[in-house]
């Protein structure tokens, strides 16, 4: 009986000490700091928050990023050699016309082929000037849901969003500009010369739509460049040139 009493006394003492310790811990974590007005537990919980962004900030930040990317892309590609001087974007002869190109070069018509390629790229550079306004119109209509999906998406999610929204209006905007540019630099004459000559010596006649081909390749290059700009903003802090861009993409 004496042993039982001793054991109960020890347990009571241990429990009482533990209760006092818990009480002290709870008190310390719930006592408000005079400077911040927050308790220690408040600070712990708030430190676990990964973002204080509002929906408005997310939407505005992404609109700002997309507008910036669209303007940079349009400016870069509309410069002389924006397409022609960029090996990743340079418009070459259609894949199905490679044999045509080689045959003509073998016939001593390399200069005409080179002129045709140069004028296709000059037309694309001319059309690139009209890209930014089309992009910006689509950006203005971005919803909160669109913005959240883009923010949480891949490193080219915004480019994919714009492709879905603008490829049709961009085609409509680009085609007449490219057609006019091709005529202005006499590209149709070079193209006609190339394929008329080839068709004279070949059983398989080729008569592709030059304007449609250049428009399609110009848009492909445009979205490739836009994707590169988006990746840069997402991954490179130095590319985030405003406080809002820094806030959105750092989170």
C-alpha positions in Angstrom: 0.0 0.0 0.0 2.9 2.4 0.8 4.4 1.6 -2.6 1.1 2.4 -4.4 0.9 5.7 -2.5 4.4 6.6 -3.6 3.7 5.8 -7.2 0.5 7.8 -7.2 2.4 10.8 -5.7 5.0 10.6 -8.4 2.4 10.4 -11.2 0.5 13.3 -9.7 3.7 15.4 -9.5 4.6 14.5 -13.1 1.1 15.3 -14.4 1.0 18.6 -12.5 4.4 19.6 -13.9 3.4 18.6 -17.4 0.2 20.6 -17.1 2.1 23.6 -15.9 4.5 23.3 -18.9 1.6 23.0 -21.4 -0.1 26.0 -19.8 3.1 28.0 -20.1 3.5 27.0 -23.8 -0.1 27.8 -24.6 0.2 31.1 -22.9 3.4 32.1 -24.7 1.9 31.2 -28.1 -1.3 33.1 -27.6 0.1 36.2 -25.9 -0.1 39.1 -28.4 3.1 40.9 -29.2 2.8 44.6 -28.4 4.5 45.6 -31.6 2.8 43.4 -34.2 -0.4 42.5 -32.4 0.2 38.9 -33.3 0.8 35.9 -31.1 3.6 33.3 -31.7 1.0 30.9 -33.0 -0.3 33.5 -35.4 3.2 34.0 -36.7 3.8 30.3 -37.2 0.5 30.0 -39.2 1.2 33.1 -41.3 4.7 32.0 -42.0 3.2 28.9 -43.6 1.3 31.0 -46.2 2.9 30.7 -49.6 1.1 33.7 -51.2 -0.8 36.8 -50.3 -1.8 37.5 -53.9 -5.3 38.7 -54.6 -7.2 37.5 -57.6 -7.0 41.0 -59.0 -3.2 41.0 -58.7 -2.9 37.6 -60.4 -5.1 38.7 -63.3 -3.4 42.1 -63.7 0.1 40.6 -63.3 -0.5 38.1 -66.0 -2.1 40.7 -68.3 1.0 42.8 -67.8 3.3 39.9 -68.5 1.4 38.9 -71.7 1.3 42.5 -72.9 5.0 42.9 -72.3 5.8 39.6 -74.1 3.5 40.5 -77.0 5.1 43.9 -77.5 8.6 42.6 -77.3 7.8 39.8 -79.7 6.2 42.0 -82.2 9.0 44.6 -82.0 11.8 41.9 -82.4 10.2 40.1 -85.3 9.2 43.3 -87.2 12.9 44.5 -87.4 14.9 43.8 -90.5 16.1 40.2 -90.2 13.7 39.5 -87.4 12.8 36.3 -89.2 15.5 36.1 -91.9 18.4 36.5 -89.4 17.0 34.0 -86.8 17.7 30.4 -87.8 14.9 29.1 -85.5 12.3 31.3 -87.2 13.7 31.8 -90.8 11.1 30.8 -93.4 12.5 28.4 -96.0 11.0 26.7 -99.0 8.2 24.3 -98.1 9.3 20.8 -97.2 7.6 19.4 -100.3 9.5 21.9 -102.5 13.0 20.9 -101.3 13.5 18.8 -104.4 12.4 21.8 -106.4 14.9 24.0 -104.7 17.8 21.6 -105.2 16.9 21.0 -108.8 16.8 24.8 -109.5 20.1 25.3 -107.7 21.6 22.6 -109.8 20.3 24.4 -112.9 22.2 27.6 -111.8 19.1 29.3 -110.4 20.4 29.6 -106.9 20.1 33.4 -106.9 16.4 33.3 -107.8 15.7 30.7 -105.0 17.6 32.9 -102.5 15.6 35.9 -103.5 12.3 34.0 -103.1 13.4 33.0 -99.6 14.5 36.5 -98.6 11.2 38.1 -99.8 9.1 35.5 -97.9 10.9 36.5 -94.7 10.6 40.2 -95.4 6.9 39.8 -95.8 6.7 38.0 -92.4 8.7 40.8 -90.7 6.3 43.4 -92.2 3.2 41.5 -90.9 4.7 41.1 -87.4 3.9 44.8 -86.8 0.2 44.0 -86.6 0.5 41.2 -84.0 0.6 43.2 -80.7 -2.8 44.9 -81.1 -4.5 41.5 -81.7 -2.8 40.0 -78.7 -3.7 42.9 -76.5 -7.4 42.6 -77.4 -7.4 39.0 -76.3 -5.5 39.8 -73.1 -8.1 42.3 -72.1 -10.7 39.6 -72.0 -8.8 37.3 -69.6 -10.9 36.0 -66.8 -9.8 35.1 -63.2 -10.2 31.4 -64.1 -8.0 31.9 -67.2 -5.4 33.7 -65.1 -5.3 31.0 -62.4 -4.9 28.2 -65.0 -2.1 30.1 -66.7 -0.3 30.8 -63.4 -0.4 27.1 -62.4 0.2 25.8 -65.9 3.3 25.0 -67.9 6.0 27.5 -68.7 4.2 28.3 -72.0 0.6 28.2 -70.7 0.0 31.8 -71.5 1.3 31.4 -75.1 -1.0 28.4 -75.5 -3.9 30.5 -74.2 -3.2 33.3 -76.7 -2.8 30.8 -79.5 -6.3 29.5 -78.9 -7.7 33.0 -78.7 -5.8 34.8 -81.5 -4.7 32.4 -84.2 -7.9 33.1 -86.4 -7.8 36.9 -86.0 -4.0 36.9 -86.5 -4.4 34.9 -89.7 -6.9 37.5 -90.9 -4.6 40.3 -90.0 -1.5 38.8 -91.4 -2.7 37.5 -94.7 -3.5 40.8 -96.4 -0.3 42.4 -95.0 1.8 39.5 -96.2 0.1 39.4 -99.6 0.8 43.1 -100.0 4.3 42.8 -98.8 5.0 39.9 -101.2 3.8 42.0 -104.1 5.7 45.1 -102.8 9.0 43.2 -102.9 8.1 41.3 -106.0 8.2 38.0 -104.3 5.4 36.6 -106.4 7.5 37.1 -109.5 10.4 35.2 -107.9 8.1 32.5 -106.7 6.4 32.3 -110.1 9.8 32.2 -111.8 11.0 29.4 -109.6 8.1 27.1 -110.0 7.3 27.9 -113.6 10.9 27.0 -114.5 10.7 23.8 -112.4 7.3 22.8 -113.9 8.8 23.0 -117.4 11.2 20.2 -116.6 9.1 18.2 -114.1 6.2 15.8 -114.5 5.0 16.6 -111.0 3.7 20.2 -111.1 3.9 22.3 -108.0 1.7 25.4 -107.5 1.4 26.2 -103.7 -0.3 29.3 -102.3 2.6 31.5 -101.5 0.7 33.9 -99.3 -1.0 31.1 -97.3 2.4 29.3 -96.8 4.2 32.5 -95.6 1.3 33.4 -93.3 1.3 30.0 -91.6 5.1 30.0 -91.1 5.0 33.6 -89.9 2.5 32.7 -87.2 4.4 29.6 -86.2 7.5 31.8 -85.7 5.5 34.4 -83.8 4.2 32.0 -81.2 7.6 30.3 -80.9 9.1 33.7 -80.0 6.2 34.6 -77.7 6.8 31.3 -75.9 10.4 32.1 -75.4 9.5 35.5 -73.9 7.1 33.9 -71.5 9.7 31.4 -70.3 12.1 34.2 -69.7 9.6 36.2 -67.6 8.7 33.0 -65.6 12.3 31.8 -65.0 14.5 34.9 -65.0 13.9 37.5 -62.2 15.7 40.1 -64.2 13.0 39.9 -66.9 10.3 41.0 -64.4 10.7 44.7 -64.8 7.8 45.9 -62.6 6.9 45.3 -59.0 3.7 43.5 -59.9 5.5 41.1 -62.2 8.0 40.4 -59.5 5.2 39.7 -56.9 3.1 37.4 -59.2 5.9 35.3 -60.6 8.0 35.0 -57.4 5.0 33.3 -55.8 
